[in-house]
């Protein structure tokens, strides 16, 4: 069986530890020959890299493992490159969230003004990174799950129109499916969803039982109505995520046709959400105070002991496992079903062909084959067409260095929806992102 060479871009991410453990747990399903972590921040990556050295020495000694800040060492000879970049790091994420909230607007990582700010930074860094990868690994599959995935996917579609080995993906739809399995008391892999939308903005129209063919969505709706909704791994989640999943019950009371992606709340209730978010302690602050400290404390403890001890657990990491399963589907031409971000081309029949939409696809060695969902109802179409326009305008702003296009994107966003507010928050974000955005004229 072939063994694969993999690079993780963003080796200093708090998610990387879950990947390292998952590669050990899944080494029979997706065998590795070489794993390299790459990050531009040497000091941040180093403790995770040292943890990895100890982990693999004890649990996967045959693996060739390294961590580096050198582009050539990171990319040369790779079969898969997993992209989990965070342009500007968590401190800039905090600004994306704090600045809009200070003006009474949603401050969120991927939605609204904050999402567009992050998107412009990500366009700069992601496009450079992929040009670098293609210099040293022209045939590697690039699996991008860097946020904001919708804006990044649109930018990559334009910059690399002929590159068929760039795949954009997000784990949130799968997380919703896994959470349904918690409600139903079944294995999530026995659920077969039908889904349409954009990244962080979609709906499940059906969730079938693979064994019987029964549509379980009516039962799921009733259970959410009576008992609310929790993430599958609720016991491991921060408070903000429990609140996010809890809003699904509210959304379905108002719009009962389909099961929403959790992020739909920001588009459907922007004023409510803005008024209930703490402008002094946002999700970025929660991550820095919580998950970040836990991850680096775990690394420090293992490094100090020089051994894993209790530093390896068998808790499933849904995020990492999904991405490894995606690579596995491509590597072994499995044609498994995954919810992916692809160019529409009729997958949602009444949306424009060049929209980057999120639908169920069969995935194998030749890339994704989307499963078409036909026409979607007018209400959902109106919401999505609005957001596609926002995403295309902000990417226009990137490629054209256009302040006007950025202003149009901010104005059109449902989370801003006012030209004076749009100009005010845009100007503040330009100031905060000096040197990280293209210069808008």
Residue, then its C-alpha position, 0 to 999 in steps of 0.5 A: x500500500x502506498x504511503x503518502x507525504x503530507x504537509x500541514x500549513x499552519x503547523x502552529x495552529x491549535x487544531x494541529x494537535x488533533x491532526x497529529x493524534x488522528x494521523x496516529x489513530x488512522x495510520x492503517x486507513x491513510x498511511x503516511x511516509x512523511x509529515x511536515x508542519x510548516x508555519x511562518x511563526x517558528x516560536x508558535x510552531x515549535x512546541x507543537x513540533x516537539x510534541x509531535x516528535x515525542x508522539x511519533x517516536x512512541x506511537x508511529x516511529x516509522x514516520x518521517x516527521x519534521x517541522x520547518x519555516x522553510x518553504x522548499x522543505x515544507x512543500x517539495x515532494x508532497x502528495x497532499x497539502x492541508x491548508x489551515x492558515x490564519x492570516x494575521x493570527x488570533x490577534x487580528x481575528x480579535x480586531x475583526x470581531x471587536x471593531x464591528x461590534x464597537x459599531x453595533x454590527x456583527x463581529x464574526x470570523x467569517x460573516x459580515x464586516x469581520x469576515x470580509x476583513x479576514x477574507x482580504x487578508x486571506x486572499x493575499x496570503x493564500x494566493x502567495x502560498x499556493x504559488x509557492x506550493x506549485x513551485x515545489x509540488x506541482x501535482x500535490x492535492x491542496x485541501x483548503x479549509x482556511x477561513x473564510x472559505x467562501x471568499x478564499x474559494x472565490x479568489x482561488x477560482x479566479x487566480x488558478x482557473x485551470x488547477x483541478x487539484x485545489x479543493x475547498x472544504x469546511x467541517x461545519x456541515x459534517x459537524x451538524x450531521x454528527x450532531x444529528x446522530x447524537x440526537x438520534x443515537x446512531x452512527x453519523x456515518x449511517x446518515x446520508x444528507x442532502x444539502x445546499x448553500x454557500x460556505x457557512x450559509x446552507x440548509x439540509x433538505x433531507x437526512x436519509x438513513x443509508x440502511x433503510x432509505x428513510x428520511x429522518x429529517x422530520x424526526x430530527x425536527x421534532x426532537x430539536x423542537x422538544x429538546x434543542x440541539x447540541x454539538x456531538x462533542x458538546x462536552x468538549x465545546x466552549x460556551x459560545x459554541x453551545x449557544x451557537x448550536x442552541x440557536x438552531x431551535x430558534x431558526x427552525x421555529x421561524x423557518x421550519x422547512x429545512x435544518x440550518x447550518x449553525x452560522x445561518x443565525x448571523x444572517x437571519x438575526x443580525x441585530x439580535x446577535x449583535x446585541x447579544x455578543x460581548x464586544x469586550x470578549x468575543x470568540x477570538x478572546x474565548x479561543x485565546x483564553x481557552x483552547x489555545x492555553x489548553x493546547x500549549x499547556x498539553x504540549x509543555x507538559x509532554x515536552x517537560x516529561x519527554x514522554x506522552x504519559x497521558x498526553x495521548x487520548x482516544x477522543x475523536x477529533x471530528x475536524x482532523x478526521x474529516x480532512x484525513x477522510x477527504x484525502x483518503x477518498x482522493x488517494x484511493x478513489x473511493x468516491x465517498x460523499x462529502x459536502x464540498x465547496x465547488x463552482x456551481x455550474x448547475x448544481x443549484x439550478x437557479x443560481x449563477x454558474x460561477x458561484x462557489x456553492x456548497x453541496x454534497x459531492x462524490x469525491x475520488x481521484x479525479x476530484x468532486x462530482x456534485x450531486x445536483x439539488x435542482x431549483x431552491x425556493x425563492x426565500x433561500x435563493x434571495x438570501x444566497x444570491x445576496x451573499x454571493x454578490x457580497x463575496x464576489x464584490x470583496x474579491x473584486x476589491x482584492x484583484x482591482x485594489x478597489x475601495x469602491x468595490x469593497x464599499x459595495x460589498x460591505x453595504x450589500x451585506x445583510x450584516x451591515x446593510x447601510x452605506x454610512x455604516x459600511x463606510x465607517x466600519x470599512x475605514x476602521x478595518x482598513x486602518x487596522x489591516x495596514x500592510x496586510x490588505x491590498x491597498x484600496x484606492 
